[in-house]
Amino acid sequence: MADNDRSDPVHSDPQLSTEEPVPAPAGAGGGAGTDDADPARRDVRADIGKYASLVDFPTTAEQLRQAAVANGAPDFVMEYLSQLPAGTTLSDTRQLWLALDLEATNRF
C-alpha cells in the first residue's frame, strides 16, 4: 500500500472534549459576526477547527461531518457543517472558512 493510500480519511482524537462550549450566537453561518475582533466568531472557528483537524485535506463535506460525529461534536458545530452541500470538496481549511462564511481576515 502506498503512503498516500488511506483506507480511513477520518481520524479520531480521544482528547477532544464532548463538553459543549458556549454556543455561537443565533444562527449558523454569519451568526458569529463578521469581524475577527468578535470573540464569538473566533471561538466558533476554533471549535470547528478542532474537528477539521481530524481529516486529511483535500476532504469532502461528508468526511468532515463524519469526523465531527465520530468525535462527539456539539450540535452547533454540526449545524455549521450541515451548511456544506453534499458533494463539496474542500482543498484546505481556508476553503472551509469561506464556505461557512467564517473566513479569517489578515491580522498583520
C-alpha positions in Angstrom: 0.0 0.0 0.0 1.4 3.4 -1.0 1.8 6.1 1.6 -0.9 8.2 0.0 -3.4 5.4 0.1 -5.7 5.9 3.1 -8.4 3.5 3.9 -9.9 5.8 6.5 -9.6 9.5 6.0 -11.4 10.3 9.2 -9.3 10.3 12.4 -10.5 10.3 16.0 -9.0 12.2 18.9 -9.7 10.8 22.3 -8.6 14.1 23.8 -11.4 16.1 22.3 -13.9 17.1 24.9 -17.5 16.3 24.3 -18.5 19.2 26.6 -20.4 21.8 24.7 -18.8 25.2 24.7 -20.8 28.4 24.8 -22.9 28.2 21.7 -22.4 30.6 18.8 -24.9 33.5 18.5 -28.2 32.6 16.9 -28.0 31.1 13.5 -25.1 29.3 11.8 -23.1 30.9 9.0 -22.8 34.6 9.5 -24.3 34.4 13.0 -20.9 34.7 14.7 -20.4 38.2 13.3 -18.2 39.4 10.5 -15.2 40.8 12.4 -12.3 38.7 13.7 -12.3 41.0 16.7 -15.6 39.4 17.7 -14.7 36.7 20.2 -17.7 34.6 19.3 -16.5 34.4 15.7 -13.0 33.3 16.7 -14.4 30.8 19.1 -16.7 29.2 16.5 -13.9 28.9 14.0 -11.6 27.4 16.7 -14.3 24.9 17.7 -15.0 23.8 14.1 -11.2 23.7 13.5 -10.9 21.0 16.2 -12.9 18.7 14.1 -11.5 19.9 10.7 -8.0 19.0 12.0 -9.1 15.3 12.2 -9.4 14.9 8.4 -6.8 15.0 5.7 -7.3 17.7 3.2 -8.5 17.7 0.5 -11.6 16.3 2.1 -15.3 16.2 1.4 -18.2 17.7 3.4 -19.3 14.2 4.2 -15.9 13.2 5.6 -15.7 16.3 7.7 -19.2 15.7 9.1 -18.2 12.0 9.8 -15.2 13.1 11.8 -17.2 15.6 13.8 -19.9 13.0 14.6 -17.3 10.3 15.4 -15.7 12.7 17.9 -18.8 13.9 19.6 -19.0 17.4 18.1 -21.6 19.7 19.8 -24.8 20.5 18.0 -23.7 24.0 16.9 -20.6 22.6 15.1 -22.9 20.1 13.3 -25.2 23.0 12.4 -22.4 24.8 10.7 -21.1 21.7 8.9 -24.6 20.8 7.7 -24.5 24.0 5.6 -21.9 22.4 3.4 -23.7 21.0 0.3 -23.3 17.2 -0.3 -20.5 16.6 -2.8 -18.5 19.6 -1.7 -14.7 19.1 -1.8 -12.5 21.3 0.3 -8.9 21.6 -0.6 -7.9 23.3 2.7 -9.3 25.0 5.8 -9.4 28.4 4.1 -11.9 26.9 1.7 -13.9 25.6 4.7 -13.9 29.0 6.3 -15.0 30.6 3.0 -17.8 28.1 2.6 -19.1 28.7 6.1 -18.7 32.5 5.9 -16.1 32.4 8.6 -13.0 33.5 6.6 -10.2 34.8 8.8 -9.0 38.2 7.8 -5.4 39.2 7.7 -4.2 40.2 11.2 -0.9 41.9 10.3 
